[in-house]
Amino acid sequence: MIRYNGLMREVNLLVIGFGNVGREFVRLVEKKRDHIKQNYGLKPVWLTVFRRQMRWNIPHDKDILPLLKRDSSSLFYPLQTGNIKDDLKLCLQTASSGVLVDCSVSDPQTGKPGYEIWKSALEAGWHVVTASKGPLVHDFKGLKEASQKKGCQLGISGAAAAALPTVDLARFALAGTEIRRIEGILNGTSNYILIRMSEGQPYVEALEEAQAKKIAEPDPSMDVKGWDTAFKILIIANAVFGAAYNLEDMTVTGIDTLTLKELEEASKKGLRFKLLGRYEKMNEGEVLEVAPKALDPSHPLYPVTGSEKGISFETDTMGTITVIGGRSSPMGAAAALLKDLINICSST
């Protein structure tokens, strides 16, 4: 459990995935260690870092930052693990519980490998904070029930638009309202490409520019075909409404279907195409979709530009609440993980 040490609570951390986001999370926690201690009374304690088939055990109070360097193997003696799931499960069962931080990649159709790992963690009394979408897309309701059964929490900001506040905004700032519609620009890559195309740049050139600026991935298909947005709006809808929607409940259309002529014509009319993830309560039922939409200047998400993101909630009593911004980068995802970590540890 999270242990008290005088006025200080030590929080055991087990990290899965040590790519850009995982490494940025470690760097951010160490950079803000004094801030976390002084403002929240928390002392992060690194236990183990898993990456692919390797495991690094971090000696108590040893500086973890050398692990970010290429020669880290000589400092931390990485262990080869034959079956990472079994190794992780043993680690979760034998160590004093704390927070599992998942920065790895899992299949949204099956949830593997993260889904099984999270279930093991929750059953062993660990909280889970994640930037991984796969398990949440696969079975959010099942994971939520597993966490409640053990009195644990799921921190999902990193998987639901990261630095842009979405689920926590709905849960806390909009508590007591009936949310009737959610619209989100949840993928910075697509938004950047659409902005450049509206300025007359062809799709291929806009994509290449986004890749050169590290805004787009080398393989941008999940972004431009709408799937990244679909995963995020699905996670947000399930978390906000306690629902069990799945990908089969959605229609998904990406920006790769748009032509330069369509964007130029929209621009002449003062409209801007945006890739919108949308949930809406209708008389005939709920709608979940992702599609490019031409927005006029009166739309609350019209001002979202560059690689920014934004989300808008239409409510019965508070009107329409919109938030725009949120860093689209590994740093933004790491900051979302840290936010969830602090909020969970401060409330338990």
N, C-alpha and C positions, 0 to 999 in steps of 0.2 A: 504494500500500500504506500501512498504518499506519506512519508515519515516526518515527524516534527523533530527539530533539533534546536531546542530553545524556541526562539521566535522564527527560526528558519525551517522551511519544509524542504527536504530533499526529494527530488522527483527523478526516479529512475527512467532513463530513456533508452529504448531499443529502436534502432533505425534500420529500415529495409529500403534498399535502393540508394546508390551513391553516385548517381549521375549529376547533372547540373543542379537540379532542385535539392537533392539530398546534401550535396556539398555546400550549397548556398545556405541551407538551413543550419548546418553545423557552424559555418562561418558567422552567420547572423546571431545565433545563440551566444557564441563566444564574444562577439563584439558587444552585445547588450547584456552580458552576464551581470555586471554591477547594477545596471538599470533594472533588471528583473529582480535582483536581490533587494534593492532599496525600495522599489515601488510595489512589489507583489510578495515579498518575503519568500521567494522560491530559489532553490539552488538546484539547477539541472545537473544530473549525474549521468554521464555516458556509461552505458554498460557494454553494448555490443553493436557493431555495424555489419550488416549483411549486404553483399553485392554479388549477384549471380551465384556462383558456387563457392564464394569466399566469405570468411568471417573474421572480423577483427574484434578481439576482446580488449576493452580499454581499462587498464589498471586504474584503481580508484585515485582520483585527483591528479591523474596524469594529463598533461596538455594534449588535447586531441588534434590541434591544428596541424602538426606535422603529418597527420594522416592525409591531408589534402595535397601533400607533395608526392612526387613520383617515387621518391626513395623511402616511402613510408613503410614498406615491407620489412625493412631492417629494424624499424623502431617498434612495430606492433606485432610482428610475427603472425601474419595471416594464416588461418587454418583452412585447409581444403575440406569442404563438406560434401559428402557423397549424396545425401538427400537433404536439401535445404529445408523442406517442410518438416521433416522429422527433427532436424537439428534445431529449427526455430521452436517447434512445439516443446522440446525438452528445455530449451532456454526459458521459454515463457512459464513453464511449470516449476522450474527450480529457482529462478531468481525472484527477489521481492518485486511485486508488481508495481507498475507505474504507468507509462504512456508508450504505446507502440506508435512510431511515426513511419508511415508508409509513403515512400517517394518512388515506388517501383511502378511497373506497367502491368496491368491485368487485362484479360480479354473481357469486353463488355457482354459478350454473348454467354459465356460460361462463368465469368467472375474469377477464373483461375489465373494465377495461383493465389491471389490475395484473399479471395473469399474464405477459403479453408483456413488460412493463417489468421485472419481476423476472428473467425469463430473460435479458434483455439485460444486466441488472446483474450477475448471477452469471457470465455468460460473460465479462464485462469484469473480473472479479475483485473485485467488491464484495460485502460481506456485506449481508444484508437483515434489518432489524428492523421488525416490522409490528404494527399494530393492525387491519389489514384482513383480514377472514375469507375473502372471495370466492376468491382464488387458492388458498388452502389447502384449502377445501372442494372446489374444482374438481379439483385434481390435486396433492395433497400429495406423493405418491410421486415424481412427475416433477420437482417442484421440489427435493426432497431429493436426488435423483440428480444434478441439475444443480449443486447446491451442492457435493456431494462431489467431483464431477469437477474442479472448479476450486479445491478446498481452501477453500471459503467456508462460512459458517454462516448458518443461518436462526434468527432470534430471534422466537419466536411467542407469547410470554407475553401480549402485548397483545391478541391475538386469541383466546386460550384462557382467558377469565375474568379477564384483566388483573391487578389487584393480588392476586388469590387465586392462590397458587402451585399449579400443577397439573402440567404436563408436567415442569418441572424437579424437582419433588418426586418424581415417579415415576422419572425417569431417574437421579437422584443419591441421594436419601435412601433409595429402595427398591431400589437396585441389588443384584442377586443374588437377589431374590425372584421368585416367580411371582405375578403379579397376576391374580387370578381374577375380580374384580368391581370396577367403578368406578361409583359413584353420585354425582351432583353436582346441587346446586341452583345453577345457573349464570346465572340471570337475576334480578337484584334487583327489577325491576319486578313480575314475576309473584309473587315471594315477598311483596312488600309488599301487593299486592292480596289475596292469599289470607289473610294475617294479618288484614287489616281485615274481610274477609268473614266470617272465623271469629268475629269479634267482633260480627257482626250487620249490618254495613254492606252494602248492595246493591252488586253488581258495578259498575254505572255510577258510583255515588257514589265507590266506592273508586278507580276508575280516574281520575276527575276530581280527586280529592285527590292521587293520585300525580303527575298532570300538573301540578297547581298547585305541588307541591313540587319540580318538575323531576326527579322520579324516573322518570317515564314520558315518552316522546316524544309529540309532537303526534299522530303516527300510531303507535300502539302495537301494530299487528297482528303484527309479527315477534316481539314479546315474548310477547304473550298467546296467540298461536296455537302457540307452542312452537318456532318456527323458529330463533330466536337460540340457544336451548338446544341444538337439534339441531346447528347449525353447530359449537358449542363442543365437545360430547361427541364429534362425529365427528373434529374436529381432534385432540382429546386421544387418542382411541383409535388413530388412524393414527400419531401421533407416538410414542406409548408402545410400540406393537407393530410399528411398521414396516409397517403394513398399507396397503391401498388401498381401504378402504370408501368408499362414496359414499351420497348421499341416498336412492337407490333401495333401499339395504340397511336402511333404518330405517322404523319406524312412528312417526308424530308426532301427538300429541294435545295441544291447548292447554288453558289454564284457562278459556277462554271457553265450554267445554262444561259446566262445573260450575254447579250451582244453589246459591242461598243455603241452601236446606233441607238439601242434602247436607253443606255445611260446618257448619251448626249441629248436625246429628245427629252428625257426627264429633267436634265439640267436646264434646258431652255425654258421649261415650265416652272422652274424654281423648286423642283422636287429632287430628293436624294434617295437613291436606292440603298437600303440597309438589309443585311441578313438578320431577320428577326426570329428568335425563338418565342413562341406564344402559347400561353395557356389561357383559356377563356371559358367561363360558365355561360352556356347558352340555354335557351328554352328546351332545345332538343337534346341537351347533354353537354359534356365537356369537350373542348377542342384542344388538341396538342399538335403543334406543327412547327416546322422550320421552313422558311421560304424567303426569298428576296422580296422586299416591299418598297414601293416608291412612296416616301413620306413627304408631306408638305411641312412648311415651317412651323405650323401650329403643333406638330407632334412633339411630345417631350423628349424623344430620342433623336430628333433631327440634328441637334448641335454636336452629336458624337462624331468626332473626327479622328483622322490618323489611325493609330492602333489602339485607341481608347475603347473601353466597353461602357455599357450602361444598362440599367434595369429600371422598369417603371411598374408600379403596383397601383391598380385602380381599386379603391376601397369604397365601402358604403358610407363611412362616416368621416374619413380624413381626406377625401378627395383622392387625387392622383399624386403619389409620392415617387419621385425620380432621383436616382443617384447616377452620376456620370464620373468616370475616371478609373482608377485602379491600375496599378503598374502591370503591364503584360510582359513579364520576364520571370526568370528563375527567382530573382529577388522578391518579386511580388508574391509568388507562390510560397516562398519560404516565410515571408511576413505573415501570410494567412495561416500557415501552420503554427507559427509562434503565437499568433493571436488566439487560436483555438486552444493551444496548450495552456496558456495563461488563464483563459476564462474557465477551462475545465478544472484546473488545479485550484483556482481561487474559489470555486463553488462546491468543492467536495471535501 
